[in-house]
Structure formats: structure tokens, C-alpha cells
Amino acid sequence: MSLALVTGGAGFIGSHTVDRLLNEGLNVRILDNLQKPVHLKGKPSYLNHKAEFILGDVRNKNDLVNALKDVDYVYHFAAYQDYLPDFSTFFHVNTVSTALIYEIILENKLPVKKIIVASSQFVQGEGLYRDENNILYKPDLRPVEKLEASDWNFKDEKGNELNWVWTPESYANPPNAYAISKYSQELQTIKFGKRYGIPSVALRYSIVQGARQSFYNMYSGACRIFSLSYFFGKVPNIYEDGKQLRDFVNIHDAVDANILVLKSPEADFEVFNIGGGKEISIIEFDRIVASAYDKGHIQQNITGEFRFGDTRNALSDIAKIKKLGWYPRKTVFDSVAEYKDYLYSQKDITDILNYSREKMKELNVVRKVKK
């Protein structure tokens, strides 16, 4: 029976992938360091007991050597993601670990059949735009002066607003340490895979949502923040004007893609966007969450603040993965309902929203507009 290693297998995407791989008839080994604050209370109860568990760190070569013994397939999902400016940690965890996996496979002549690496939509940065004449723009970071003036949208030289474009995998403009480290993982996956004849795939996930997202990770997005806010009787903060657009993808759709590329030779040596295929504004998403918690009557709280480093719109073109037969089957309503059920099934959930907000202010991530 084939053996799959899932690094970060105690995490959100990793643990769901472990479950699916076991259902597919594979043996599964997990390597995870149960890093706090994501795993604040240690090994999560949802972890599948049928999988072998190794407590270890992907930065530790000995831990990886032990984890890779007799492995046929590797899902590399272990990652560091946060707002903290400890730039080197992003590269130690994300970039170096990927290099180590290929290094160990080559050094020990391991017969690994495929490696699948988790990347991120953040790699595309602000993505692509077009003007009224269909001329393509590749905007960089929004200047802080414009954000402080509530000038949220990208404009052409004449001051006309640009139109966002579904952005394909061929484009990359990583804006921060996390995104740069993820792009380096993509490059290693494709280049090392081709050079050394190891079938490899990189998956550039949009915002994945569903049960098992950590309650304690400041990085985790709108579904966690909005759900916890309404759960604790608070009104969530909405940054900018709330009209920024995202595409959200359900965890089970993401796992479908994980299994598809494992089975598909056509996926080898390619990068794929895994997204929801539908644009949703933050204010629209807030209403969806509010309704799920019977709080739709509560007025939205647009704070007059912004998060430095946020993208205005993040929308991934999924045409490429659709050619392999994948498409998103679930909606954001499904994701929110699933997360709500998961939240209400937990005990002793701590309200860390104020702590997270104050911490981001301390780091100068959350900033006020200048009126």
C-alpha cells in the first residue's frame, strides 16, 4: 500500500487532506511541530488516529529524513504565515524546508513518485488590471499616502479607475516576505522537479474556508474573524471601504484538487490556481456571516482604518485547473455554515480578537486614514 507524507498534517488543509488520502486507501504519515498559537492546545482532537504522527520540524533535516522513509508521495503543507516582521522565519520554514525535501530525496535516492507543494494566492500580489482601452496594468503596492487618503483603487495616468482581471498562474508579483517565500517554493517545485525527474505540482490556493481553521492565528482571514466576532456578540471591523474583492474556496473543493493532481500526470510540473471562481466583496461576505449567526440586522462597522500590506483585490483565474476536470462545487454559504457548526462544537474558545487587533496596531499593520 502506498504511503503519503503530509507535512503540516495537523493543520487546516493538511488534516482534511489526511482524511481524504486515508479514504482513498493510502497509508498516511503526518509531520507537524504543533506550532503555537495555531495549535494553542496541542494535538487537535480532529486528527485522524489512523495516520502515523511524527512530532517534528520541517526545518530539521533529521526530522525530515525520518519522515521521508519509505514514502511514495509528499504533500508539503507545513508553512509559516503571520503579520510579524520576522522575515527570516518565512524563509527558514517555507523556503528551506522545500529545498531540504528535494535534497534528502536526491541524497538518499528515495523513490518518491510525486511532490505536491502548497503555495498561496498572495504570490500574485495585487494581480492584473486593464484600463478602458484594454491595456494591461501590473500594479505594485499601493502607496501608504493614498491609503491614508482613502484612495483605495488603482487608477491610470488620467485618474480613471482600472478594472480588475482574473489573474492566471503565469503572473507573479509577491509583495511581502510570506509571498516571496511561497513563490520560491513554487520555483523550487517546478525547477527541481523537472531537473531531477520528480513529478511535482504547486497549488496556489485562494482563501480556503471551512472547519478546523485555527481560532488563534492572527493571519487567518475573514471567516474566522467575522464568525468569532458574531459568536462573542461583537461587530467585526471592516477595513478600507469594504468593497475590496476576494475569491473564497471551500476546504473540500481544495482537497478535491489535492487528490486530482496526485492522480493526474497532466498536472506534473505545473502551477495551478485553486480558487472559488466568484468575486465577493468584504461587505457582502460580512452580511453572509452575519445572517448565519442571526445578526443580519446589526449595522456594519467600517472603521476608517486599513491594514498596511493588504491587497485591494485578490482574484485567481481557475481556467487551467478546470481543464483537468476540477471546479468549485461548494459556495461561501457552505463554508460559513460548516465553520459555524465547528465553532459551536468546541469548548472553552478564548476571545483573542482584541488581542489580535491590538497586536496588529502595535506592529503598525492596522492604521487610520487621515481625514
Helices and strands as residue ranges (DSSP letters): E 3-7, H 12-23, E 27-32, E 52-55, H 61-67, E 73-76, H 87-90, I 91-96, H 97-107, E 114-120, G 121-124, E 128-130, E 136-137, H 144-148, E 163-165, H 177-196, E 200-205, E 207-209, H 222-231, E 237-238, E 245-246, E 248-250, H 251-263, G 265-267, E 270-274, E 280-281, H 282-292, E 301-302, E 305-307, E 313-314, H 319-322, H 332-344, H 353-362, E 366-368
